Amino acid sequence: MSTESWVINAPQTVDVADVRRVVVQLTDGAVDVVADPAREAGAHLDVSEVSERPLQVSVHDGELRVGYDFAGVEGLVERAKGLRDKDRAVVRLTVPAHVPVKVTTARAAASVLGTQADLSVTTATGAVRVQGVSGTASIKTATGAVDVGEHVGDVHVSTASGAVTLGGTLGRVSVNTVTSGVEVVARESTPLVDARTVSGDVAVRLGAGSPVNLKARSVTGKAVLDGVRLDSAAQRTTSVDHVDQPGARGAYVSANTVSGDLTVSRG
């Protein structure tokens, strides 16, 4: 199995013939991954900005790797804090829609558009934007905001304080946050939503007339359905189990918080 490699120390474009998986690792800057439905194979890389240390690009057995090496969570945190170096690059990748993508950054913003395969994005402080993607999307940030729109499939998000906005024809949705708010908009589907926060509020917007099963557990937060606060089965905490239409196939929304509110609306 042959390996091709490039060392990029100035703006440059690279075309790779055989690409079946994409891995990007950046510290600062930005990465855009765009799926081209007309492209059946190969990838086009456009590096528009690169810092003093050259960017490493390689392809081996169909896996295209772009960026700088840093091992594990410790390496990611060190780079986010600027303890190791100030590597920076701005890259844009055009890939076939069916190619899985994995992006890891410290501070670099990440944008993925139109892919139709599994997607993984991990960042410390970079903002994450995912638009028009089909498949399972897994996103982890420390403080970076997460914006997922027109998504088809499952979404899993974990963040400490990055705001989370999810929308589309959603399936299984899981969100874990500490302080950040969560907004889920799924008017074209009946998703299964599991949200866990400490102080962040959770808002779920469904289609008009969608049946919903709702479960809320909170110390001080409240549960609201279509503008009406739901009664708690517990006196000092919030414990709500609401079944809208027994036996009907509908959305399932579960929220566990300390002080965050759960609001579900339809229409």
C-alpha positions as CSV (number, residue, x, y, z in Angstrom):
1,M,0.0,0.0,0.0
2,S,1.6,3.2,-1.2
3,T,1.7,6.4,0.8
4,E,1.7,9.9,-0.7
5,S,2.6,12.9,1.3
6,W,2.9,16.7,1.0
7,V,4.5,19.4,3.1
8,I,2.6,22.6,2.7
9,N,4.3,25.8,3.8
10,A,2.4,28.3,1.6
11,P,-1.1,28.5,0.0
12,Q,-1.5,25.5,-2.3
13,T,-4.0,23.1,-3.8
14,V,-3.8,19.3,-3.8
15,D,-5.8,16.8,-5.7
16,V,-6.0,13.2,-4.4
17,A,-7.4,10.4,-6.5
18,D,-8.4,7.8,-4.0
19,V,-10.1,9.0,-0.8
20,R,-12.4,6.8,1.3
21,R,-12.0,8.6,4.7
22,V,-10.9,12.1,5.7
23,V,-9.1,13.0,9.0
24,V,-8.3,16.7,9.8
25,Q,-6.4,17.9,12.8
26,L,-5.8,21.6,13.3
27,T,-4.9,23.9,16.1
28,D,-6.1,27.3,15.0
29,G,-7.7,28.7,11.9
30,A,-10.6,27.0,10.1
31,V,-11.6,23.9,8.2
32,D,-14.5,23.6,5.7
33,V,-15.5,20.2,4.4
34,V,-17.9,20.3,1.5
35,A,-19.5,17.3,-0.2
36,D,-19.8,17.4,-3.9
37,P,-22.7,15.1,-5.0
38,A,-21.2,14.9,-8.5
39,R,-17.9,13.7,-7.3
40,E,-17.6,9.9,-7.1
41,A,-14.0,9.6,-6.0
42,G,-11.0,11.7,-5.0
43,A,-10.8,14.9,-3.0
44,H,-9.6,18.5,-3.6
45,L,-7.7,20.3,-0.9
46,D,-7.3,24.1,-0.9
47,V,-5.0,25.5,1.7
48,S,-5.5,29.3,1.7
49,E,-3.5,30.1,4.8
50,V,-0.7,28.3,6.8
51,S,1.5,29.5,9.6
52,E,5.3,29.2,10.0
53,R,5.3,25.4,10.6
54,P,4.2,23.5,7.5
55,L,1.0,21.6,7.3
56,Q,1.3,17.8,6.8
57,V,-0.9,16.1,4.2
58,S,-0.8,12.4,3.5
59,V,-2.9,9.6,2.0
60,H,-2.5,6.0,2.8
61,D,-4.9,3.2,1.8
62,G,-7.7,5.7,1.0
63,E,-7.3,7.7,4.2
64,L,-6.5,11.4,3.7
65,R,-5.0,13.1,6.7
66,V,-4.6,16.8,6.9
67,G,-3.1,18.9,9.7
68,Y,-0.8,18.7,12.7
69,D,-0.3,15.7,15.0
70,F,-1.3,16.0,18.7
71,A,-2.1,13.0,20.8
72,G,-5.2,12.5,22.9
73,V,-7.2,14.9,25.1
74,E,-4.0,16.3,26.8
75,G,-2.5,17.4,23.5
76,L,-5.8,19.0,22.4
77,V,-6.0,21.0,25.7
78,E,-2.4,22.0,25.5
79,R,-2.9,23.4,22.0
80,A,-6.1,25.2,23.0
81,K,-4.2,27.0,25.8
82,G,-1.3,27.8,23.5
83,L,1.1,25.8,25.6
84,R,2.8,24.0,22.7
85,D,2.7,26.2,19.6
86,K,0.6,28.5,17.5
87,D,0.0,26.4,14.4
88,R,-2.6,27.9,12.2
89,A,-4.1,26.9,8.9
90,V,-7.2,27.6,6.8
91,V,-8.3,24.7,4.7
92,R,-11.2,23.7,2.5
93,L,-11.8,20.1,1.4
94,T,-14.2,19.0,-1.4
95,V,-15.0,15.3,-1.0
96,P,-17.5,12.7,-2.3
97,A,-20.7,12.7,-0.2
98,H,-20.2,9.1,0.9
99,V,-16.9,9.7,2.6
100,P,-16.8,9.5,6.5
101,V,-15.2,12.6,8.1
102,K,-13.3,13.1,11.4
103,V,-12.3,16.6,12.5
104,T,-10.3,17.5,15.6
105,T,-9.2,21.0,16.4
106,A,-8.1,23.0,19.4
107,R,-9.4,26.5,18.5
108,A,-10.1,26.2,14.7
109,A,-13.7,26.5,13.6
110,A,-15.1,23.5,11.8
111,S,-17.8,23.5,9.1
112,V,-19.1,20.4,7.3
113,L,-21.7,20.6,4.5
114,G,-23.7,17.9,2.7
115,T,-21.8,14.7,3.6
116,Q,-23.8,11.5,3.7
117,A,-21.7,9.3,6.1
118,D,-20.7,9.2,9.7
119,L,-19.3,12.5,11.0
120,S,-17.1,13.2,14.1
121,V,-16.1,16.6,15.2
122,T,-14.1,17.3,18.4
123,T,-12.8,20.7,19.5
124,A,-12.0,22.7,22.6
125,T,-13.1,26.2,21.7
126,G,-13.8,26.2,18.0
127,A,-17.3,26.8,16.7
128,V,-18.9,23.8,14.9
129,R,-21.4,24.2,12.0
130,V,-22.9,21.2,10.3
131,Q,-25.4,21.7,7.5
132,G,-27.3,19.3,5.3
133,V,-25.6,16.2,6.5
134,S,-27.1,12.7,6.5
135,G,-25.9,10.0,8.9
136,T,-24.8,10.0,12.5
137,A,-23.1,13.1,13.7
138,S,-21.0,13.0,16.9
139,I,-19.8,16.4,18.2
140,K,-17.8,17.2,21.3
141,T,-16.7,20.7,22.4
142,A,-15.5,22.4,25.6
143,T,-16.8,25.9,24.9
144,G,-17.4,25.9,21.2
145,A,-20.9,26.5,20.0
146,V,-22.6,23.8,18.0
147,D,-25.0,24.6,15.1
148,V,-26.5,21.6,13.2
149,G,-29.1,22.4,10.5
150,E,-31.1,20.4,8.0
151,H,-29.7,17.2,9.4
152,V,-31.1,13.8,8.5
153,G,-30.3,11.1,11.1
154,D,-28.9,10.9,14.7
155,V,-27.0,13.6,16.5
156,H,-24.9,13.2,19.7
157,V,-23.5,16.4,21.3
158,S,-21.4,16.8,24.4
159,T,-20.2,20.3,25.6
160,A,-19.5,22.2,28.7
161,S,-20.7,25.7,27.8
162,G,-21.1,25.9,24.0
163,A,-24.7,26.8,22.9
164,V,-26.3,23.9,21.1
165,T,-28.8,24.3,18.2
166,L,-30.0,21.2,16.3
167,G,-32.5,21.0,13.5
168,G,-33.7,18.8,10.7
169,T,-35.3,15.4,10.3
170,L,-33.8,14.0,13.4
171,G,-33.8,10.5,14.8
172,R,-32.0,9.8,18.1
173,V,-30.7,13.0,19.7
174,S,-28.5,13.0,22.8
175,V,-27.1,16.2,24.3
176,N,-25.0,16.6,27.5
177,T,-24.1,20.1,28.7
178,V,-23.2,21.9,31.9
179,T,-24.3,25.5,31.5
180,S,-25.3,25.9,27.9
181,G,-28.8,26.0,26.5
182,V,-30.1,23.4,24.1
183,E,-32.6,24.0,21.3
184,V,-33.9,21.1,19.2
185,V,-36.2,21.7,16.2
186,A,-37.6,18.6,14.6
187,R,-40.9,19.5,12.9
188,E,-40.6,16.9,10.2
189,S,-39.9,13.9,12.4
190,T,-40.7,12.4,15.8
191,P,-37.3,12.2,17.4
192,L,-36.1,10.5,20.5
193,V,-34.4,13.3,22.5
194,D,-32.3,12.8,25.7
195,A,-30.9,16.0,27.1
196,R,-28.9,16.3,30.3
197,T,-27.8,19.7,31.7
198,V,-26.8,21.3,34.9
199,S,-28.2,24.9,34.5
200,G,-28.9,25.0,30.8
201,D,-32.5,25.2,29.6
202,V,-33.8,22.7,27.0
203,A,-36.2,23.7,24.3
204,V,-37.7,21.2,21.9
205,R,-39.9,22.3,19.0
206,L,-42.0,19.6,17.2
207,G,-44.5,19.6,14.3
208,A,-48.1,20.6,14.9
209,G,-50.2,17.8,16.5
210,S,-47.2,15.6,17.1
211,P,-47.9,13.2,20.0
212,V,-45.2,13.4,22.6
213,N,-44.1,11.4,25.6
214,L,-42.3,13.6,28.0
215,K,-40.1,12.8,31.0
216,A,-38.5,15.6,33.1
217,R,-36.4,15.3,36.2
218,S,-35.0,18.5,37.9
219,V,-34.1,19.9,41.3
220,T,-35.6,23.4,40.6
221,G,-36.3,23.5,36.9
222,K,-39.8,23.3,35.5
223,A,-41.4,21.4,32.6
224,V,-43.7,23.2,30.1
225,L,-45.7,21.7,27.2
226,D,-47.3,24.0,24.7
227,G,-47.2,26.9,27.1
228,V,-48.7,25.0,30.1
229,R,-46.6,24.1,33.1
230,L,-46.9,20.4,33.9
231,D,-47.6,19.3,37.4
232,S,-44.9,17.4,39.3
233,A,-45.4,14.2,41.1
234,A,-42.8,15.3,43.7
235,Q,-43.3,18.1,46.1
236,R,-39.9,19.6,46.4
237,T,-38.4,18.7,43.0
238,T,-39.7,18.3,39.5
239,S,-40.7,14.8,38.4
240,V,-42.9,14.7,35.4
241,D,-44.0,11.7,33.2
242,H,-46.4,12.8,30.6
243,V,-48.0,10.5,27.9
244,D,-49.8,12.6,25.3
245,Q,-51.6,9.8,23.4
246,P,-51.2,6.3,24.8
247,G,-50.2,3.8,22.1
248,A,-49.5,6.5,19.5
249,R,-46.2,6.7,17.8
250,G,-44.8,10.1,18.7
251,A,-41.7,11.9,19.9
252,Y,-40.0,11.0,23.1
253,V,-38.4,13.8,25.1
254,S,-36.4,13.2,28.3
255,A,-34.6,15.9,30.2
256,N,-32.5,15.7,33.4
257,T,-31.3,19.0,34.8
258,V,-30.4,20.6,38.1
259,S,-31.9,24.1,37.5
260,G,-32.6,24.1,33.8
261,D,-36.1,24.3,32.4
262,L,-37.6,22.0,29.8
263,T,-40.0,23.5,27.2
264,V,-41.7,21.5,24.5
265,S,-43.8,23.3,21.9
266,R,-45.7,22.1,18.8
267,G,-46.6,24.0,15.7
